[in-house]
Amino acid sequence: MARPPRCRRGPATRRLCPRQHRAHRPLRHPLGVGALAPVTELAGLSRLQFEPHERVGALGGTFDPLHRAHLHLADAAAQALELDRLILIPAGDPWRKHDRPVTPSTHRLAMTLAAVDARQGGLEVSDIEVNRDGPTYTLDTVRALRDRGAKQLWWIMGADAVLDLPHWHRPNEILTCARIAAAVRPGAELERRQLDRIVPGLGRWLDWVPMEPIDLSASEIRDRIRRGEDVAEDVPAAVLEYVRRHRLYL
């Protein structure tokens, strides 16, 4: 089988200054957590098309379930990077989590869609990874998004994921297709030479997204639901309603 062509790289995007945040243009609709609303048709990759001038952010994750920290990261990235569009991409087969149980992708996709639909704007959801056979690799996803016209593309991640990049599938090739946008506590940014030790060239293609961290994980939320504790402050209402209706995490 022929190897997919490498993505072509345009000129490096300017480094973002944390002090400019208040002047950054937000998404057309503010991010947030809404009440339960009827679920609309999913805008999967087959319906996604981008214009070359659009600044596109992609936030992938298991989203088991989607929670407040995910939305906080999306909000911070949208403003810091002046994004025109931000796509949430639930993982289909997260290959690095084969040693632990993961909720079926149909449920995780539906929960993500329910949360976004309830917000009525500001985010999109793609089923590209859910519908792909085999392990979910970020490289395949960013290539597909660029093929759909996303020429100014950022892959958004938490701070811990930056240090984990060497263990990803072909991390050097990911950098040929997308910039990395990584959350960081203000003032805790790594220097370029430190980033280049993680993945060669990373310092050139990474933009920091300064934000105060939220100490919250999906595994913690699942455990709290299992114990019957209240998670309403940390989980979108639409997601929590879906969890209750389908008796997940019990």
C-alpha positions as CSV (number, residue, x, y, z in Angstrom):
1,M,0.0,0.0,0.0
2,A,1.4,3.4,-1.0
3,R,2.3,5.7,1.8
4,P,0.0,8.8,2.1
5,P,1.6,12.0,0.9
6,R,3.2,14.3,3.5
7,C,1.4,17.4,4.4
8,R,2.8,20.6,3.0
9,R,3.7,23.3,5.5
10,G,3.0,27.0,5.1
11,P,4.9,29.8,6.9
12,A,5.1,29.5,10.6
13,T,2.3,31.2,12.5
14,R,3.2,34.1,14.8
15,R,3.9,33.4,18.4
16,L,0.9,34.4,20.6
17,C,1.4,36.7,23.6
18,P,-0.6,35.9,26.7
19,R,-1.1,39.6,27.3
20,Q,-3.1,40.0,24.1
21,H,-5.9,37.7,25.2
22,R,-8.4,40.4,25.9
23,A,-8.0,41.7,22.4
24,H,-8.4,38.3,20.7
25,R,-11.6,37.7,18.8
26,P,-13.6,34.8,20.3
27,L,-15.7,32.3,18.4
28,R,-19.0,33.6,16.9
29,H,-20.8,32.0,19.9
30,P,-19.3,31.9,23.4
31,L,-18.5,28.4,24.8
32,G,-20.3,27.1,27.8
33,V,-22.6,24.4,29.2
34,G,-26.2,24.5,28.3
35,A,-29.4,22.6,29.2
36,L,-30.6,19.5,27.5
37,A,-31.9,20.1,24.0
38,P,-33.0,17.8,21.2
39,V,-30.1,16.1,19.5
40,T,-29.6,17.3,15.9
41,E,-27.9,15.5,13.0
42,L,-24.2,15.0,13.5
43,A,-21.9,17.1,11.3
44,G,-19.3,14.3,10.6
45,L,-16.3,14.6,8.4
46,S,-18.2,13.8,5.3
47,R,-20.1,17.1,5.8
48,L,-17.0,19.2,6.9
49,Q,-15.4,21.5,4.5
50,F,-13.0,24.3,5.3
51,E,-11.9,27.5,3.6
52,P,-8.1,28.1,3.4
53,H,-8.4,31.3,5.3
54,E,-10.3,29.7,8.3
55,R,-8.4,29.2,11.5
56,V,-9.4,25.7,12.6
57,G,-8.8,24.1,16.0
58,A,-9.3,20.3,16.6
59,L,-9.7,19.0,20.1
60,G,-9.6,15.2,20.2
61,G,-10.1,13.0,23.2
62,T,-11.9,9.9,24.5
63,F,-14.5,12.2,26.1
64,D,-15.7,9.4,28.5
65,P,-17.5,11.6,29.3
66,L,-17.0,15.2,28.1
67,H,-16.6,17.5,31.1
68,R,-16.0,21.0,32.3
69,A,-12.2,20.9,31.8
70,H,-12.6,19.9,28.1
71,L,-14.9,22.9,27.5
72,H,-12.5,25.2,29.5
73,L,-9.6,24.2,27.2
74,A,-11.8,24.7,24.1
75,D,-12.7,28.2,25.3
76,A,-9.2,29.2,26.1
77,A,-7.8,27.9,22.8
78,A,-10.6,29.5,20.7
79,Q,-9.8,32.9,22.2
80,A,-6.0,32.6,22.3
81,L,-5.7,31.4,18.7
82,E,-8.5,33.5,17.3
83,L,-10.2,30.4,15.8
84,D,-13.0,30.6,13.3
85,R,-14.0,27.0,14.0
86,L,-13.3,24.5,16.7
87,I,-14.1,20.8,16.1
88,L,-14.4,18.2,18.9
89,I,-13.3,14.8,17.8
90,P,-14.2,11.8,20.0
91,A,-11.7,8.9,19.6
92,G,-13.0,5.8,17.9
93,D,-10.5,3.1,19.1
94,P,-8.0,4.8,21.5
95,W,-5.1,2.5,21.0
96,R,-3.2,3.6,24.0
97,K,-6.1,2.7,26.3
98,H,-6.5,-1.0,25.3
99,D,-5.5,-2.0,28.8
100,R,-8.6,-0.4,30.4
101,P,-12.4,-0.4,29.7
102,V,-13.6,2.4,27.4
103,T,-17.3,3.2,26.9
104,P,-18.4,2.3,23.3
105,S,-17.7,5.1,20.8
106,T,-21.4,5.4,19.9
107,H,-22.2,6.6,23.5
108,R,-19.2,8.9,23.7
109,L,-20.0,10.5,20.4
110,A,-23.7,10.9,21.4
111,M,-22.7,12.5,24.7
112,T,-20.3,15.0,23.0
113,L,-23.0,15.8,20.4
114,A,-25.6,16.3,23.0
115,A,-23.4,18.8,24.9
116,V,-22.6,20.8,21.8
117,D,-26.1,20.8,20.5
118,A,-27.4,22.1,23.8
119,R,-24.9,25.0,23.6
120,Q,-26.5,26.1,20.2
121,G,-23.3,27.2,18.5
122,G,-19.6,27.8,19.0
123,L,-18.4,24.2,18.6
124,E,-18.7,21.4,16.0
125,V,-18.4,17.6,16.4
126,S,-16.8,15.2,13.9
127,D,-17.3,11.5,13.7
128,I,-14.2,11.0,11.6
129,E,-12.4,8.8,14.2
130,V,-15.5,7.0,15.4
131,N,-16.2,5.8,11.8
132,R,-12.6,4.9,11.0
133,D,-11.6,1.2,11.2
134,G,-8.6,0.3,13.3
135,P,-6.7,2.2,15.9
136,T,-7.2,6.0,16.2
137,Y,-4.1,7.9,15.1
138,T,-4.0,11.7,15.3
139,L,-1.8,11.7,12.2
140,D,-4.6,10.2,10.1
141,T,-7.0,12.7,11.5
142,V,-5.0,15.9,10.8
143,R,-4.2,14.6,7.3
144,A,-7.9,14.1,6.6
145,L,-8.8,17.6,8.0
146,R,-6.2,19.2,5.8
147,D,-7.5,17.3,2.8
148,R,-10.8,19.0,3.5
149,G,-9.3,22.4,3.3
150,A,-8.1,23.1,6.8
151,K,-4.8,24.7,5.9
152,Q,-4.5,26.7,9.2
153,L,-5.0,23.9,11.6
154,W,-4.1,23.5,15.3
155,W,-4.3,20.2,17.3
156,I,-5.3,21.2,20.8
157,M,-4.0,19.3,23.9
158,G,-3.4,19.6,27.6
159,A,0.0,20.4,29.0
160,D,0.7,16.8,30.1
161,A,0.2,15.6,26.5
162,V,3.1,17.6,25.3
163,L,5.6,15.6,27.3
164,D,3.9,12.4,26.1
165,L,4.2,13.3,22.4
166,P,7.2,11.1,21.7
167,H,4.9,8.1,22.4
168,W,2.4,9.1,19.8
169,H,2.2,7.5,16.4
170,R,4.7,9.4,14.1
171,P,4.7,12.7,16.1
172,N,7.2,14.3,13.6
173,E,4.7,13.8,10.8
174,I,1.9,15.3,12.8
175,L,3.9,18.6,12.9
176,T,3.9,18.6,9.1
177,C,0.1,18.8,9.0
178,A,-0.9,20.9,12.0
179,R,0.5,23.3,14.7
180,I,0.2,22.1,18.3
181,A,-1.8,24.2,20.7
182,A,-1.0,23.3,24.3
183,A,-2.5,24.5,27.5
184,V,-0.1,25.8,30.1
185,R,-0.3,27.6,33.4
186,P,0.7,31.2,32.8
187,G,4.5,31.6,33.3
188,A,5.2,27.9,33.0
189,E,5.9,27.7,29.3
190,L,8.9,25.5,28.2
191,E,11.6,27.2,26.1
192,R,12.0,26.3,22.5
193,R,15.1,24.2,23.0
194,Q,13.3,22.2,25.7
195,L,10.5,21.5,23.3
196,D,12.9,20.4,20.6
197,R,14.2,17.8,23.0
198,I,10.7,16.3,23.2
199,V,10.1,16.1,19.5
200,P,12.6,17.7,17.0
201,G,11.1,20.9,15.6
202,L,8.3,21.1,18.2
203,G,9.4,24.5,19.4
204,R,8.7,26.0,16.0
205,W,5.2,24.6,15.6
206,L,3.8,24.9,19.1
207,D,1.6,27.8,20.5
208,W,0.9,28.0,24.2
209,V,-2.6,28.5,25.4
210,P,-2.3,30.1,28.9
211,M,-5.0,29.0,31.2
212,E,-5.5,28.1,34.9
213,P,-5.6,24.3,35.1
214,I,-8.7,22.5,36.3
215,D,-8.0,19.5,38.4
216,L,-10.6,17.2,36.9
217,S,-10.5,13.9,35.0
218,A,-13.0,11.7,33.3
219,S,-12.0,8.7,35.4
220,E,-12.7,10.8,38.5
221,I,-16.1,11.7,37.2
222,R,-16.9,8.1,36.3
223,D,-16.0,7.1,39.9
224,R,-18.1,9.8,41.4
225,I,-21.1,8.8,39.3
226,R,-20.6,5.2,40.3
227,R,-20.7,6.2,44.0
228,G,-23.8,8.2,43.4
229,E,-22.2,11.6,44.0
230,D,-23.4,14.9,42.4
231,V,-21.3,15.8,39.3
232,A,-23.7,18.5,38.0
233,E,-21.1,21.3,38.4
234,D,-18.5,19.4,36.3
235,V,-20.6,17.7,33.5
236,P,-22.8,19.5,31.0
237,A,-26.5,18.9,31.8
238,A,-27.1,17.3,28.4
239,V,-24.3,14.8,29.0
240,L,-25.5,14.0,32.5
241,E,-29.0,13.4,31.2
242,Y,-27.6,11.0,28.6
243,V,-25.6,9.2,31.2
244,R,-28.6,8.7,33.4
245,R,-30.9,7.7,30.6
246,H,-28.4,5.0,29.4
247,R,-27.3,4.0,32.9
248,L,-23.6,4.5,32.1
249,Y,-20.8,4.3,34.6
250,L,-22.8,2.3,37.1
